[in-house]
Amino acid sequence: MNGGCLCGNIRFSATGDPDFPHLCSCEHCRRLSGASVMSWVFFPEEGFEWTGPGGEPTWFETFPQICRGFCPVCGSSMASKGDEAGLVAFGRSRRYGAGQAELCR
């Protein structure tokens, strides 16, 4: 899976099987997404790489040891880490063909 932020500054490539695709309607996810529900999918940290010119997103600790990543240029919400050891989570928005997804772009 490949994806990135709205402006293209933060990009990523994730290989391996996606894990635990789900919808969340907790208060935090509603606030984060600005919607009544947010979709998430996890990928193993092994086989994951930040590929854009901006490197990693800027991380904000929303809960103890749980961080949300966002692009410091366009503000796009990108990822979450710390929810599950060894996994990185992504908010999903669009799907383009088997194995390919673009987040916010």
N, C-alpha and C positions, 0 to 999 in steps of 0.2 A: 504494500500500500504506500502510495506517495501522497503527500499533501502539503499544505502551507497556509500562511495567513493571507489576508486580503491584498497586501502590498507586495508579497513575494519575498520579504526580508527574511522571514523564518520559514524554512522548508524542512521536510523530514522524509525519510524512507524507512519503512518497517517491513521486515520479512518475518516469516513464521506464521503460525496459525493465530488468528484473532481469538481472544478469550473473553467470555462473559459479556456479550453485547446485551445491553439492557437500557430501559428507560427509567429515569429517576424524576420524581416530582417532589422531592424534599424542598424545604424552604430555601436552602442554600443553592441548589441547582436551578430553581425558578428565578432567583435573583441573578445568578451568574448568566443565564441564557436570556432572560427577559421574556420567557415563555412559560407556559404551564407545565412543560415537561422538557427534559433534556436527554438526548440519547448519548450513550457512551460505549466504547469498545476498548478492550485492553490488548496490548501487544507485549511480548517479552522484551526486556531491555537488551538482551543478547540478540543481535540482528537488527538493532535500531540505531539510526544515525540522524543527527541534525545536519542538513546538507545546504541550507541557504546561506547567503552572505552575512546574515546577522548572527549565525551560530545558534546557540540555545536561546529559547525565549527568556524573558525576565520572569523570575519566580516570585510569587507572593504566597506567604504561609497563611492559609485560611483556617486551618485547624493545627494543633500541635503535630508536627512532622508530616503534614499533608500540604503540598504546594500546588498552586494553579499557575500555569505558564501562559504568558500573553506576549504579543509582539509589542516592543516599546515604540515602534513607529506608527502603526495603524491601530493598535489596541485590540486586535483580534484575540479572542480566547483560544488557546491552542491545546493545552494538555494538562494532565494532573499526574503527580508522582507522590508516592508515599502511601497511597490507598492500599496497595498490595505489594509485598516485597518482590522485586525482580520484574515488575510490570510497569508500563507507562500507559495511561488512559487518554483517550482522545474523544472529544465531543464530535459526533458525526453529523454532517449536514446533507451531503449529496453523495450519490453513488454513480460511477461511470463504468459499467462493464465489470466482468469478473476480476476481482483482485485489485481494482483500481478505485481510489476515492480521492476526492479533493475536498479539503476543508476550507471553507470561506473563499475559495478561489477556483 
